[in-house]
Amino acid sequence: MRERLNTAKPYTVVILHKTPKRDEPGADEVVWEHGRRNFELRREGKLLIVCPINDSSDLRGLSIFSTGIEETARLMDEDRAVKAGIFTYEIHATRSFPGDSLSK
């Protein structure tokens, strides 16, 4: 276990929350662009895992980035839905094991 723990790498977790602006006219288009940008960030290798959440809570997603906290915060601050006040986010440093995946 100690040997495996030594292979852990730093990542950043983002927890996305909706605001009341999510229900305003035009928000769907902005959220669509948010999703399109997520695909670009995935292609660039910056966004590793995206988990949309669509339940009755204010949570709207959980993502894992390969970038550090500062760069991840910059990326999130540039997000169109965050800029529009549709989403807010929490950001947390974490560690995990390269190669872990959700596809099992």
Secondary structure in CASP SS format (residue, H / E / C, confidence):
PFRMAT SS
TARGET T0000
AUTHOR 0000-0000-0000
METHOD secondary structure of the structure
MODEL  1
M C 1.00
R H 1.00
E H 1.00
R H 1.00
L H 1.00
N C 1.00
T C 1.00
A C 1.00
K E 1.00
P E 1.00
Y E 1.00
T E 1.00
V E 1.00
V E 1.00
I E 1.00
L E 1.00
H E 1.00
K E 1.00
T C 1.00
P H 1.00
K H 1.00
R H 1.00
D H 1.00
E C 1.00
P C 1.00
G C 1.00
A H 1.00
D H 1.00
E H 1.00
V H 1.00
V H 1.00
W H 1.00
E H 1.00
H H 1.00
G H 1.00
R H 1.00
R H 1.00
N H 1.00
F H 1.00
E H 1.00
L H 1.00
R H 1.00
R H 1.00
E C 1.00
G C 1.00
K C 1.00
L E 1.00
L E 1.00
I E 1.00
V E 1.00
C E 1.00
P E 1.00
I C 1.00
N C 1.00
D C 1.00
S C 1.00
S C 1.00
D C 1.00
L E 1.00
R E 1.00
G E 1.00
L E 1.00
S E 1.00
I E 1.00
F E 1.00
S C 1.00
T C 1.00
G C 1.00
I H 1.00
E H 1.00
E H 1.00
T H 1.00
A H 1.00
R H 1.00
L H 1.00
M H 1.00
D H 1.00
E H 1.00
D C 1.00
R H 1.00
A H 1.00
V H 1.00
K H 1.00
A C 1.00
G C 1.00
I C 1.00
F E 1.00
T E 1.00
Y E 1.00
E E 1.00
I E 1.00
H E 1.00
A E 1.00
T E 1.00
R E 1.00
S E 1.00
F C 1.00
P C 1.00
G C 1.00
D C 1.00
S C 1.00
L C 1.00
S C 1.00
K C 1.00
END
